[in-house]
């Protein structure tokens, strides 16, 4: 490939940080394909800012020369592109070839290993159980799960998929409600798909292994849903491999129900951006109607009780996520009120109102849980609900925050 005619485009936007008193650019891959963080000197920002796919290297060279009044060597630009490409940070043939190889390897597996075990939580069963137990008993937790059922009218929950150690006590509120208020035998787990996907909804037919045991994916249901859809083209489920939003939900589900072999249907959700831009309901999108119709029909045919779980975080704010403004604890009361107003639509079963609140602001607060929450609310048909717990995570290094909450829908 001719470097002088190719338009370099970054896959990941860098974040300015300070490391040991030196200003740097930090690359962290939200898709997890590049596992390690990559630091680049801040001086490279003058060149990297043009890696948006709109200019060739020659055009970048001309622009930099015009701005500086000095001739810029194109070799400097080519070397930087090459270095970033070797780290798989560029949208390039190297990157796409790497993805194809990963897909082929993944397709041969029948079980999804616990990717985040030993990273985000203990890979030892006893240690993990103690950690999960502790979230219920923590000052911010809901208290221990009661053995006796209070009701059987819970239709769905919303729980954070934030790092377990930061959101565990909040998440426990949702799973306590689930354990005490449903006799469902199937759990449809909608997770946020952080990787770019082929479709709005991507199922996996792989069982989900965790240190607690192996949750059983209902393969017959996956096949039936696939047959009921108009789009039956082969679908790669590789995006499930490293995605944490369902893995964390399965952990809490196994623990709360004391059933490591609980039966699940894992579904990653994405692709709501066109609806946000046009401010039109996702339910009008052909891909949404195709999948949701197949899902609800397949479950209805069985006459089986299902409970829906949305693994969802809320606002992503601060320089880490592209904002100029810095965020911190002093601003969280205002952000909590914004979240409560947004979520209040779900209190009365108004999934459309929830979506419109996000879309009306052009998703400026980056509600990454929008797709799974909306999908769970629509699929479950919940008519009412309530906020159980709200909280947030604060990144002191970048002055950024993520808000999250637990809800129960009936």
Kinemage of the C-alpha trace (Angstrom):
@kinemage 1
@onewidth
@group {chain A} dominant
@subgroup {mainchain}
@vectorlist {calphas} color= white
{ca unk a 1} P 0.000 0.000 0.000
{ca unk a 2} L 1.316 3.418 -0.983
{ca unk a 3} L 1.720 5.409 2.221
{ca unk a 4} L 1.663 8.677 0.251
{ca unk a 5} L -1.840 8.028 -1.155
{ca unk a 6} L -3.429 6.294 1.821
{ca unk a 7} L -5.521 8.420 4.169
{ca unk a 8} L -4.462 7.424 7.708
{ca unk a 9} L -7.338 7.068 10.181
{ca unk a 10} L -7.094 6.303 13.882
{ca unk a 11} L -9.384 3.703 15.433
{ca unk a 12} L -9.092 5.251 18.888
{ca unk a 13} L -9.089 8.879 19.988
{ca unk a 14} L -6.196 9.617 22.371
{ca unk a 15} L -6.641 11.333 25.726
{ca unk a 16} L -4.138 13.920 27.019
{ca unk a 17} L -2.598 12.870 30.341
{ca unk a 18} L 0.396 13.755 32.484
{ca unk a 19} L 2.846 10.978 33.344
{ca unk a 20} L 5.684 11.758 35.770
{ca unk a 21} L 5.354 15.440 34.981
{ca unk a 22} L 5.447 14.920 31.213
{ca unk a 23} L 2.441 15.566 28.968
{ca unk a 24} L 1.509 12.527 26.902
{ca unk a 25} L -1.258 11.151 24.688
{ca unk a 26} L -2.886 8.002 26.094
{ca unk a 27} L -4.444 5.382 23.795
{ca unk a 28} L -6.765 2.880 25.504
{ca unk a 29} L -8.688 0.519 23.256
{ca unk a 30} L -12.340 0.319 24.401
{ca unk a 31} L -12.759 -2.781 22.231
{ca unk a 32} L -9.984 -4.582 24.100
{ca unk a 33} L -8.243 -5.686 20.897
{ca unk a 34} L -5.167 -3.775 22.044
{ca unk a 35} L -4.954 -4.845 25.662
{ca unk a 36} L -2.095 -2.640 26.791
{ca unk a 37} L -2.276 1.145 27.025
{ca unk a 38} L -0.096 3.073 24.578
{ca unk a 39} L 1.573 6.396 25.414
{ca unk a 40} L 2.788 8.830 22.757
{ca unk a 41} L 4.641 12.132 23.395
{ca unk a 42} L 2.345 15.146 23.286
{ca unk a 43} L 4.497 16.642 20.504
{ca unk a 44} L 2.993 14.081 18.134
{ca unk a 45} L -0.474 15.630 18.599
{ca unk a 46} L 0.255 18.207 15.896
{ca unk a 47} L 0.453 15.368 13.381
{ca unk a 48} L -2.026 12.899 14.896
{ca unk a 49} L -4.850 15.452 14.813
{ca unk a 50} L -4.984 14.932 11.032
{ca unk a 51} L -5.321 11.137 11.204
{ca unk a 52} L -9.086 11.237 10.592
{ca unk a 53} L -9.160 9.614 7.155
{ca unk a 54} L -9.849 12.834 5.280
{ca unk a 55} L -6.276 13.545 4.113
{ca unk a 56} L -3.445 11.626 2.506
{ca unk a 57} L 0.019 11.752 4.037
{ca unk a 58} L 1.060 14.183 1.308
{ca unk a 59} L -1.896 16.452 2.153
{ca unk a 60} L -1.045 16.278 5.864
{ca unk a 61} L 2.535 17.201 5.011
{ca unk a 62} L 1.352 20.201 2.980
{ca unk a 63} L -0.959 21.386 5.778
{ca unk a 64} L 1.738 21.097 8.440
{ca unk a 65} L 4.220 22.909 6.191
{ca unk a 66} L 1.729 25.688 5.562
{ca unk a 67} L 1.013 26.133 9.265
{ca unk a 68} L 4.634 26.020 10.447
{ca unk a 69} L 6.210 27.850 7.541
{ca unk a 70} L 8.871 25.120 7.416
{ca unk a 71} L 9.148 22.078 5.179
{ca unk a 72} L 7.955 19.004 7.088
{ca unk a 73} L 9.534 15.699 6.132
{ca unk a 74} L 6.817 13.251 5.011
{ca unk a 75} L 8.959 10.479 6.477
{ca unk a 76} L 8.125 11.708 9.987
{ca unk a 77} L 4.434 11.292 9.256
{ca unk a 78} L 4.928 7.877 7.636
{ca unk a 79} L 6.984 6.658 10.605
{ca unk a 80} L 4.301 7.750 13.073
{ca unk a 81} L 1.581 6.031 11.015
{ca unk a 82} L 3.707 2.876 10.921
{ca unk a 83} L 4.320 2.901 14.677
{ca unk a 84} L 0.641 3.347 15.486
{ca unk a 85} L -0.350 0.724 12.909
{ca unk a 86} L 2.003 -1.816 14.479
{ca unk a 87} L 0.115 -1.237 17.742
{ca unk a 88} L -3.181 -1.889 15.850
{ca unk a 89} L -4.352 1.651 16.549
{ca unk a 90} L -5.003 2.515 12.883
{ca unk a 91} L -8.008 1.513 10.773
{ca unk a 92} L -5.883 -0.379 8.259
{ca unk a 93} L -5.485 -3.661 6.327
{ca unk a 94} L -3.186 -4.870 9.115
{ca unk a 95} L -5.920 -4.293 11.693
{ca unk a 96} L -8.711 -5.878 9.608
{ca unk a 97} L -6.532 -8.901 8.826
{ca unk a 98} L -5.927 -9.315 12.540
{ca unk a 99} L -9.677 -9.181 13.217
{ca unk a 100} L -10.396 -11.817 10.550
{ca unk a 101} L -7.906 -14.187 12.127
{ca unk a 102} L -9.424 -13.650 15.571
{ca unk a 103} L -12.921 -14.370 14.230
{ca unk a 104} L -11.817 -17.642 12.655
{ca unk a 105} L -10.174 -18.834 15.870
{ca unk a 106} L -13.171 -17.825 17.987
{ca unk a 107} L -15.708 -19.594 15.754
{ca unk a 108} L -14.127 -22.961 16.591
{ca unk a 109} L -14.873 -22.611 20.323
{ca unk a 110} L -18.099 -23.787 21.995
{ca unk a 111} L -17.574 -22.113 25.378
{ca unk a 112} L -16.798 -18.474 26.112
{ca unk a 113} L -14.019 -18.401 28.739
{ca unk a 114} L -14.187 -15.815 31.555
{ca unk a 115} L -12.070 -13.179 29.816
{ca unk a 116} L -11.977 -10.760 32.761
{ca unk a 117} L -11.328 -13.341 35.504
{ca unk a 118} L -8.049 -12.513 37.209
{ca unk a 119} L -8.220 -9.005 35.712
{ca unk a 120} L -11.404 -7.350 36.931
{ca unk a 121} L -12.322 -9.912 39.583
{ca unk a 122} L -10.750 -12.984 41.272
{ca unk a 123} L -10.385 -16.134 39.193
{ca unk a 124} L -10.700 -18.231 42.345
{ca unk a 125} L -14.254 -19.403 43.125
{ca unk a 126} L -14.064 -18.891 46.895
{ca unk a 127} L -12.444 -15.456 46.646
{ca unk a 128} L -14.972 -14.385 44.035
{ca unk a 129} L -17.879 -15.592 46.169
{ca unk a 130} L -16.577 -13.614 49.157
{ca unk a 131} L -16.216 -10.527 46.966
{ca unk a 132} L -19.792 -10.812 45.676
{ca unk a 133} L -21.150 -11.547 49.161
{ca unk a 134} L -19.404 -8.419 50.383
{ca unk a 135} L -21.205 -6.158 47.918
{ca unk a 136} L -24.561 -7.034 49.504
{ca unk a 137} L -23.251 -6.454 53.023
{ca unk a 138} L -21.400 -3.217 52.200
{ca unk a 139} L -22.700 0.106 53.606
{ca unk a 140} L -23.900 1.057 50.111
{ca unk a 141} L -25.258 -2.447 49.464
{ca unk a 142} L -28.868 -3.696 49.726
{ca unk a 143} L -28.380 -6.303 52.450
{ca unk a 144} L -28.338 -10.076 52.020
{ca unk a 145} L -30.753 -11.833 49.657
{ca unk a 146} L -33.732 -13.361 51.436
{ca unk a 147} L -34.416 -17.028 50.682
{ca unk a 148} L -38.182 -16.640 50.426
{ca unk a 149} L -39.665 -15.064 47.294
{ca unk a 150} L -41.570 -11.836 47.817
{ca unk a 151} L -43.354 -11.927 44.450
{ca unk a 152} L -43.089 -13.247 40.894
{ca unk a 153} L -43.871 -10.068 39.004
{ca unk a 154} L -40.388 -8.749 38.166
{ca unk a 155} L -39.929 -8.461 34.403
{ca unk a 156} L -36.500 -6.866 34.048
{ca unk a 157} L -33.604 -5.251 35.848
{ca unk a 158} L -31.017 -2.675 34.858
{ca unk a 159} L -27.582 -3.068 36.467
{ca unk a 160} L -24.155 -1.429 35.925
{ca unk a 161} L -21.521 -3.108 33.807
{ca unk a 162} L -18.852 -0.801 35.237
{ca unk a 163} L -15.771 -2.393 36.791
{ca unk a 164} L -17.070 -4.740 39.473
{ca unk a 165} L -14.956 -3.298 42.271
{ca unk a 166} L -16.328 0.185 41.583
{ca unk a 167} L -19.982 -0.681 40.979
{ca unk a 168} L -20.547 -3.965 42.812
{ca unk a 169} L -22.595 -2.563 45.704
{ca unk a 170} L -24.853 -0.722 43.276
{ca unk a 171} L -25.230 -3.812 41.064
{ca unk a 172} L -26.178 -5.921 44.084
{ca unk a 173} L -29.374 -3.870 44.496
{ca unk a 174} L -30.648 -5.026 41.110
{ca unk a 175} L -29.794 -8.692 41.615
{ca unk a 176} L -31.330 -8.778 45.083
{ca unk a 177} L -34.558 -7.574 43.481
{ca unk a 178} L -34.226 -10.263 40.797
{ca unk a 179} L -33.523 -13.112 43.214
{ca unk a 180} L -36.475 -12.186 45.439
{ca unk a 181} L -39.079 -11.319 42.812
{ca unk a 182} L -39.024 -13.752 39.895
{ca unk a 183} L -39.388 -17.475 39.224
{ca unk a 184} L -38.169 -17.095 35.636
{ca unk a 185} L -36.329 -20.072 34.128
{ca unk a 186} L -34.697 -18.100 31.299
{ca unk a 187} L -32.682 -14.893 31.551
{ca unk a 188} L -32.199 -12.762 28.453
{ca unk a 189} L -29.083 -10.695 29.067
{ca unk a 190} L -28.779 -7.549 26.951
{ca unk a 191} L -25.294 -6.065 27.139
{ca unk a 192} L -23.773 -2.930 25.696
{ca unk a 193} L -21.703 -3.825 22.653
{ca unk a 194} L -18.624 -1.624 22.957
{ca unk a 195} L -17.086 -3.058 19.785
{ca unk a 196} L -18.364 -2.185 16.338
{ca unk a 197} L -20.884 -4.861 15.306
{ca unk a 198} L -22.380 -6.106 12.061
{ca unk a 199} L -25.909 -5.735 13.387
{ca unk a 200} L -27.944 -3.965 16.024
{ca unk a 201} L -28.266 -7.226 18.008
{ca unk a 202} L -25.637 -9.981 18.147
{ca unk a 203} L -26.471 -13.229 19.951
{ca unk a 204} L -23.957 -15.857 20.961
{ca unk a 205} L -24.642 -19.582 21.185
{ca unk a 206} L -21.632 -20.206 23.431
{ca unk a 207} L -21.996 -21.213 27.069
{ca unk a 208} L -20.550 -18.603 29.444
{ca unk a 209} L -17.900 -19.986 31.770
{ca unk a 210} L -17.021 -18.175 34.992
{ca unk a 211} L -15.094 -19.184 38.133
{ca unk a 212} L -18.505 -20.014 39.651
{ca unk a 213} L -19.405 -22.528 36.928
{ca unk a 214} L -20.770 -22.541 33.383
{ca unk a 215} L -24.009 -20.740 32.570
{ca unk a 216} L -25.866 -22.587 29.815
{ca unk a 217} L -26.812 -20.617 26.733
{ca unk a 218} L -30.115 -21.802 25.275
{ca unk a 219} L -28.821 -22.907 21.882
{ca unk a 220} L -32.216 -24.071 20.646
{ca unk a 221} L -33.622 -20.629 21.347
{ca unk a 222} L -30.732 -18.981 19.485
{ca unk a 223} L -31.445 -21.212 16.482
{ca unk a 224} L -35.195 -20.535 16.596
{ca unk a 225} L -34.682 -16.754 16.771
{ca unk a 226} L -32.261 -16.978 13.852
{ca unk a 227} L -34.806 -18.904 11.755
{ca unk a 228} L -37.558 -16.398 12.547
{ca unk a 229} L -35.493 -13.430 11.373
{ca unk a 230} L -35.555 -12.276 7.781
{ca unk a 231} L -31.797 -11.700 7.892
{ca unk a 232} L -30.291 -15.176 8.299
{ca unk a 233} L -26.817 -14.429 7.034
{ca unk a 234} L -24.015 -15.996 9.089
{ca unk a 235} L -23.133 -13.793 12.011
{ca unk a 236} L -19.805 -13.654 13.792
{ca unk a 237} L -20.136 -13.419 17.566
{ca unk a 238} L -16.477 -12.592 18.217
{ca unk a 239} L -17.483 -9.306 19.843
{ca unk a 240} L -18.667 -11.398 22.813
{ca unk a 241} L -15.134 -12.670 23.513
{ca unk a 242} L -13.785 -9.679 25.424
{ca unk a 243} L -17.020 -7.824 26.167
{ca unk a 244} L -17.550 -7.394 29.906
{ca unk a 245} L -21.129 -6.095 29.962
{ca unk a 246} L -22.661 -9.598 29.804
{ca unk a 247} L -19.871 -11.424 31.631
{ca unk a 248} L -20.387 -9.314 34.753
{ca unk a 249} L -24.164 -9.820 34.615
{ca unk a 250} L -23.733 -13.603 34.400
{ca unk a 251} L -21.459 -13.585 37.456
{ca unk a 252} L -23.997 -11.742 39.572
{ca unk a 253} L -26.840 -13.884 38.220
{ca unk a 254} L -25.108 -17.172 39.073
{ca unk a 255} L -24.294 -15.880 42.539
{ca unk a 256} L -27.696 -14.367 43.309
{ca unk a 257} L -29.629 -17.473 42.239
{ca unk a 258} L -27.046 -19.886 43.671
{ca unk a 259} L -27.166 -21.652 40.314
{ca unk a 260} L -23.942 -21.730 38.266
{ca unk a 261} L -25.746 -23.450 35.366
{ca unk a 262} L -28.480 -20.826 35.042
{ca unk a 263} L -29.940 -20.699 31.519
{ca unk a 264} L -29.265 -17.529 29.541
{ca unk a 265} L -29.602 -15.882 26.149
{ca unk a 266} L -26.666 -13.451 25.694
{ca unk a 267} L -27.337 -10.527 23.324
{ca unk a 268} L -25.038 -7.568 22.668
{ca unk a 269} L -26.752 -4.358 21.527
{ca unk a 270} L -25.446 -1.453 19.466
{ca unk a 271} L -26.313 0.624 16.429
{ca unk a 272} L -28.753 3.183 17.877
{ca unk a 273} L -26.796 6.146 16.520
{ca unk a 274} L -28.919 6.557 13.328
{ca unk a 275} L -32.056 6.768 15.480
{ca unk a 276} L -30.406 9.310 17.768
{ca unk a 277} L -29.332 11.487 14.845
{ca unk a 278} L -32.780 11.368 13.236
{ca unk a 279} L -34.599 11.523 16.604
{ca unk a 280} L -36.756 8.610 15.483
{ca unk a 281} L -37.693 5.590 17.585
{ca unk a 282} L -35.336 2.581 17.297
{ca unk a 283} L -38.488 0.443 17.217
{ca unk a 284} L -39.093 1.730 13.678
{ca unk a 285} L -35.738 0.429 12.438
{ca unk a 286} L -36.160 -2.756 10.331
{ca unk a 287} L -33.288 -4.480 12.157
{ca unk a 288} L -34.881 -3.750 15.552
{ca unk a 289} L -38.294 -5.023 14.470
{ca unk a 290} L -36.750 -8.105 12.845
{ca unk a 291} L -34.816 -9.212 15.922
{ca unk a 292} L -37.275 -8.129 18.605
{ca unk a 293} L -40.172 -9.766 16.789
{ca unk a 294} L -38.231 -13.014 16.475
{ca unk a 295} L -37.142 -12.912 20.121
{ca unk a 296} L -40.587 -12.300 21.602
{ca unk a 297} L -42.221 -14.814 19.247
{ca unk a 298} L -39.711 -17.556 20.067
{ca unk a 299} L -40.143 -17.074 23.817
{ca unk a 300} L -43.929 -16.833 23.523
{ca unk a 301} L -44.052 -20.118 21.587
{ca unk a 302} L -42.554 -21.886 24.565
{ca unk a 303} L -44.936 -20.390 27.085
{ca unk a 304} L -41.910 -19.901 29.298
{ca unk a 305} L -41.333 -17.155 31.825
{ca unk a 306} L -38.311 -15.025 30.988
{ca unk a 307} L -36.651 -12.220 32.890
{ca unk a 308} L -34.624 -9.560 31.095
{ca unk a 309} L -31.345 -8.058 32.278
{ca unk a 310} L -29.742 -4.896 30.896
{ca unk a 311} L -26.035 -4.534 31.637
{ca unk a 312} L -25.827 -0.777 31.272
{ca unk a 313} L -23.893 2.243 32.431
{ca unk a 314} L -25.163 5.793 32.009
{ca unk a 315} L -23.275 9.055 31.372
{ca unk a 316} L -19.610 9.223 30.340
{ca unk a 317} L -18.266 12.701 31.027
{ca unk a 318} L -14.896 14.465 31.013
{ca unk a 319} L -11.701 14.652 28.928
{ca unk a 320} L -11.344 10.848 28.856
{ca unk a 321} L -14.530 10.733 26.783
{ca unk a 322} L -13.907 13.769 24.597
{ca unk a 323} L -15.185 16.668 26.730
{ca unk a 324} L -13.216 19.853 27.276
{ca unk a 325} L -14.803 20.302 30.699
{ca unk a 326} L -13.365 18.502 33.709
{ca unk a 327} L -15.722 16.608 36.004
{ca unk a 328} L -15.509 15.541 39.614
{ca unk a 329} L -17.531 14.845 42.784
{ca unk a 330} L -18.604 18.496 43.130
{ca unk a 331} L -20.697 18.221 39.941
{ca unk a 332} L -22.302 14.883 40.689
{ca unk a 333} L -25.468 16.174 42.351
{ca unk a 334} L -26.433 17.886 39.104
{ca unk a 335} L -25.589 14.798 37.031
{ca unk a 336} L -27.604 12.597 39.369
{ca unk a 337} L -30.656 14.780 38.811
{ca unk a 338} L -30.188 14.500 35.047
{ca unk a 339} L -29.992 10.712 35.314
{ca unk a 340} L -33.037 10.527 37.557
{ca unk a 341} L -35.070 12.639 35.146
{ca unk a 342} L -33.979 10.439 32.228
{ca unk a 343} L -34.738 7.186 34.075
{ca unk a 344} L -38.064 8.411 35.465
{ca unk a 345} L -39.708 7.509 32.149
{ca unk a 346} L -39.076 3.851 32.929
{ca unk a 347} L -40.975 4.244 36.222
{ca unk a 348} L -44.157 4.360 34.138
{ca unk a 349} L -43.116 1.962 31.384
{ca unk a 350} L -42.284 4.708 28.908
{ca unk a 351} L -39.322 3.305 26.959
{ca unk a 352} L -39.899 5.848 24.199
{ca unk a 353} L -39.719 8.733 26.650
{ca unk a 354} L -36.429 7.360 27.947
{ca unk a 355} L -35.048 7.203 24.407
{ca unk a 356} L -36.285 10.670 23.479
{ca unk a 357} L -34.629 12.216 26.527
{ca unk a 358} L -31.287 10.832 25.360
{ca unk a 359} L -31.802 11.524 21.656
{ca unk a 360} L -33.184 15.021 22.305
{ca unk a 361} L -29.787 15.993 23.664
{ca unk a 362} L -28.057 14.179 20.789
{ca unk a 363} L -26.672 11.818 23.427
{ca unk a 364} L -24.252 14.512 24.574
{ca unk a 365} L -23.785 12.688 27.873
{ca unk a 366} L -22.879 9.442 26.082
{ca unk a 367} L -25.418 7.064 27.640
{ca unk a 368} L -23.718 3.814 26.629
{ca unk a 369} L -26.509 1.776 28.234
{ca unk a 370} L -29.199 3.223 25.983
{ca unk a 371} L -29.513 0.182 23.633
{ca unk a 372} L -29.713 -2.583 26.285
{ca unk a 373} L -32.018 -0.591 28.589
{ca unk a 374} L -34.376 0.301 25.753
{ca unk a 375} L -34.307 -3.281 24.424
{ca unk a 376} L -35.006 -4.806 27.857
{ca unk a 377} L -37.844 -2.366 28.521
{ca unk a 378} L -39.466 -3.075 25.140
{ca unk a 379} L -38.966 -6.854 25.179
{ca unk a 380} L -40.226 -7.263 28.753
{ca unk a 381} L -43.269 -5.046 28.303
{ca unk a 382} L -42.675 -3.620 31.778
{ca unk a 383} L -45.317 -1.098 32.758
{ca unk a 384} L -43.687 0.361 35.833
{ca unk a 385} L -40.398 0.422 37.664
{ca unk a 386} L -38.224 2.153 40.158
{ca unk a 387} L -34.686 3.345 40.767
{ca unk a 388} L -32.979 1.209 43.403
{ca unk a 389} L -29.545 2.829 43.600
{ca unk a 390} L -27.527 5.515 41.793
{ca unk a 391} L -23.770 6.007 41.939
{ca unk a 392} L -20.712 7.013 39.915
{ca unk a 393} L -17.041 6.283 39.259
{ca unk a 394} L -14.437 9.057 39.250
{ca unk a 395} L -11.146 8.928 37.341
{ca unk a 396} L -8.767 11.284 39.152
{ca unk a 397} L -6.137 11.043 36.408
{ca unk a 398} L -8.351 12.463 33.631
{ca unk a 399} L -11.021 14.264 35.722
{ca unk a 400} L -13.724 12.110 34.156
{ca unk a 401} L -16.746 10.251 35.520
{ca unk a 402} L -19.135 7.451 34.633
{ca unk a 403} L -22.562 7.360 36.244
{ca unk a 404} L -24.612 4.191 36.705
{ca unk a 405} L -27.702 2.893 38.459
{ca unk a 406} L -29.739 -0.197 39.343
{ca unk a 407} L -33.444 -0.390 38.523
{ca unk a 408} L -36.223 -2.947 38.820
{ca unk a 409} L -38.977 -3.065 36.172
{ca unk a 410} L -42.347 -4.764 36.723
